[in-house]
Amino acid sequence: MVSSDVRVIARTDRVVDVTGIDKYQVVDLPIVTAGGVTKSRRGEILVILDQYALDTNVKTIHSSLQLEAFKNKVIDRSIRAAGDLQCIHTVDGCAISLNIRNGLPYMQLRPYTETEWE
């Protein structure tokens, strides 16, 4: 799911229903491609997030399975448990740090500017 920390690049005509813990449920969320800027060990990079549900009422959530399906390596366990840096190693050699908040991994994101998009 993506939220207000990214910008929508394109919308599809598809929607999805999402359910979760404690009877959390939202319906008819649009499926979008979005983009945001994050920090990598190489500096700031623009990440493109494809096939995400858009819900501006939650934090952006990434699926390890979806990221790994595209050959990225995801280490989303706390550094205390994994003994390794909590990050995403992308197929093109970037390492994106993850922060653990309330037991969940998050990528620091902000919406890209028009200049960054160009």
LINRATA-V44972 format. One record per residue. N is the residue number from 1. RES is the residue in one small letter. NEAR is the number of other C-alpha atoms within 8 Angstrom. Layout:
BEGIN
N_RES_NEAR + N_RES_NEAR
END
This chain:
BEGIN
1_m_10 + 2_v_15 + 3_s_12 + 4_s_8 + 5_d_11 + 6_v_14 + 7_r_10 + 8_v_9 + 9_i_8 + 10_a_7 + 11_r_9 + 12_t_7 + 13_d_6 + 14_r_6 + 15_v_9 + 16_v_10 + 17_d_9 + 18_v_9 + 19_t_8 + 20_g_7 + 21_i_5 + 22_d_4 + 23_k_6 + 24_y_8 + 25_q_8 + 26_v_8 + 27_v_7 + 28_d_7 + 29_l_12 + 30_p_12 + 31_i_14 + 32_v_14 + 33_t_13 + 34_a_14 + 35_g_14 + 36_g_14 + 37_v_13 + 38_t_13 + 39_k_11 + 40_s_11 + 41_r_7 + 42_r_7 + 43_g_6 + 44_e_8 + 45_i_8 + 46_l_11 + 47_v_8 + 48_i_8 + 49_l_8 + 50_d_7 + 51_q_7 + 52_y_11 + 53_a_12 + 54_l_11 + 55_d_9 + 56_t_8 + 57_n_5 + 58_v_7 + 59_k_10 + 60_t_9 + 61_i_7 + 62_h_8 + 63_s_6 + 64_s_8 + 65_l_6 + 66_q_8 + 67_l_12 + 68_e_10 + 69_a_7 + 70_f_6 + 71_k_8 + 72_n_11 + 73_k_10 + 74_v_11 + 75_i_10 + 76_d_10 + 77_r_8 + 78_s_10 + 79_i_9 + 80_r_5 + 81_a_6 + 82_a_10 + 83_g_7 + 84_d_6 + 85_l_9 + 86_q_14 + 87_c_11 + 88_i_14 + 89_h_11 + 90_t_11 + 91_v_8 + 92_d_4 + 93_g_6 + 94_c_11 + 95_a_11 + 96_i_13 + 97_s_11 + 98_l_12 + 99_n_9 + 100_i_9 + 101_r_7 + 102_n_4 + 103_g_5 + 104_l_6 + 105_p_10 + 106_y_11 + 107_m_9 + 108_q_8 + 109_l_9 + 110_r_9 + 111_p_11 + 112_y_12 + 113_t_6 + 114_e_6 + 115_t_5 + 116_e_7 + 117_w_7 + 118_e_4
END
